Amino acid sequence: MLQPSSIYKQPWEVIKYTIDVSALLTGGATISSLEVKAFDTANNDVTLTIINASSYSGSEVYVTVQNGTANSRYDIRIRLTLSDGQQFEEDLVLRVVEYNAS
């Protein structure tokens, strides 16, 4: 399971999150490729709207999220291919919330 498994943002924010995948990197394996996609609750691909950027370094994956509709949930799918040929698919939840100062 990824840490964190859920992330939160407001609609206007653009935030870079760091995700630790060290538990998947056993026996000296390293990340050789990364694919990050986003889906809404109807399973529509909203990657171009929600994912601003993605990259990796060592045992960390970086995902920058943007936009989103207030009070909505998005599923972020992360697919990793490792140097030893293993492939992993992990998921995390993005919740877009609008906080109102009262």
N, C-alpha and C positions, 0 to 999 in steps of 0.2 A: 504494500500500500504506500502511496506517495505521501510525503509530508511537505506541505499541508495537503489535505484532501479536499478542502473547500477554501475558496477565496472570495473576497467581497470587494465591491467598488461602487461608487456612485456613477450615474450615466456620463457625466462630464469628464471624469478622471481617466487618465492614461497611466497605468501602473505596471511596472516590471516586477514580476514575482520570481523568486528563486525556489526551485523544487529540488530536494535532495533525493537522488536515485542511487545512492551508494549501496543500498541493500541488494540492488540488482547486479552490481558489478563484483562478481566473485572470480577468484582464480586469476586475477590480473586483467580481466576483460575491461575494455574501454568502449565508450560510445563511438560508433562509426557513422551512424546517421540518425536523424531526428525528423519526425513529421508531427505537426501539431494542427489539429482541426477543431472547429467549434460547431456545435449543433444546438438548435433551440428545442423546446419541448415537443415540437411536432416533428423532430428529427430532420429539419431542413439544415443544409450546410450554410452556416453564417460566418465562416472563417474570415472572409474578406472584410466583414463588418466588425468582428470582435477581436481577432488576432492582429495586433500591430506588428509584432516581430517575435521570433523564437530563435534560440541558439543554445549551445551547451559548452561547458568547459569542465574537464575533470569529471566529478560525480554530481555536477549541478546542471540542471536544465533551467533556462531562463525563458519565461513567457511574458510578453508585454500585451496586456489587454486594453481595449478601448471601447467606447460607445456602449451600447446595450440599452434596453428599455427598463425603466424603473420597475421594481418589484417583479423582475423576471429571472429565470434560471437558465443557464446555459451549461451544456456538458462539453468539457474540453478533453479531447482524446489525444493522448501522447503515445506515439509509437517510436520505439527505440530499436535499432539494430546494433548489436554489439560486435566487437572485433572477433569474437569466437563463434559468430554465426547465430547466437541466440537472438530471438526477437521477443520483445515485450510490448504489451499494450496496457497502458494505465489510464485511468480517468480521474478527473477532478471536476468539481462543481464550481461554477462561477455564479454568484448571486449579485445581481445589480439592485441596489437599494438606494432610495432617496431619503437622506436624513434631513429633517427640517429642524432648524434651531427654534426653540420655543422659549 
